[in-house]
Amino acid sequence: MSKMSAAEWFRKKTWTQADQEDFFAHLGRSRGQFHKAQYLRIQAFELQKVGVEELLTAALQLLEKLFVEYPCESQVVQARDQQGDCLGRLGKFDEALAAYRKAMEIERQKGGIKTSAYRGFAWLVATRPVPQLYDEALAVLDEFGKHEMFPSEQYESSISRALIYKAKSRFDLAKSWAQAAVSAASKDSSGLRYHSKLGLVPNPEKVIYEEMKELSA
């Protein structure tokens, strides 16, 4: 095995039988609950990024192993956020919302731990849509979204707010947040001196972006 492949044993982009055997052999030799939890979460994230149904399901299995066998708190909260994303992309919307709520509850209890769970929750409520949860979605955006640094964060939150306010016939607020979304999408710098391209919105989803432009006019 090459040096590179050995170093990347927990960042596999495929999940063949050989991949699984290699991953779990390395995991078994790793030390400490924190590191085992971290390796499970990172490997789940790599499969999650590929995004096909089979790998999203595999990612969920890895996250479940983390929750059951290595429940290190700092990893669990991020893993719950990832779980919500995977479940939502698989069409399991109620389960996704529950996972996001679990992540946010840990954040409330512990403080200092930040995830994108509030944005995932609000996005799902706004785009699915789930009218009975509109007020809860707006509340968590207010609660957790006070210090959004990157344009991509601002873009996602603004779209969720704009869609919810449009559905609630609050067209003044819908317009304002749509303008914020369009502004965030147009930014060509994050504002960070050494990472100016970090967190930009390179390819906004066309249908929603056009709706934001229309709302913002």
ABEGO torsion letter per residue (X at the ends): XBAAAAAAAAABABBBAAAAAAAAAAAAABBEAAAAAAAAAAAAAAAAAAGBAAAAAAAAAAAAAAAAABBBAAAAAAAAAAAAAAAAAAGBAAAAAAAAAAAAAAAAAAEGBBBAAAAAAAAAAAAOBBAAAAAAAAAAAAAAAAABABAAAAAAAAAAAAAAAAAAGBAAAAAAAAAAAAAAAABABAGBAABAABGBBABBBAAAAAAAAAAAX
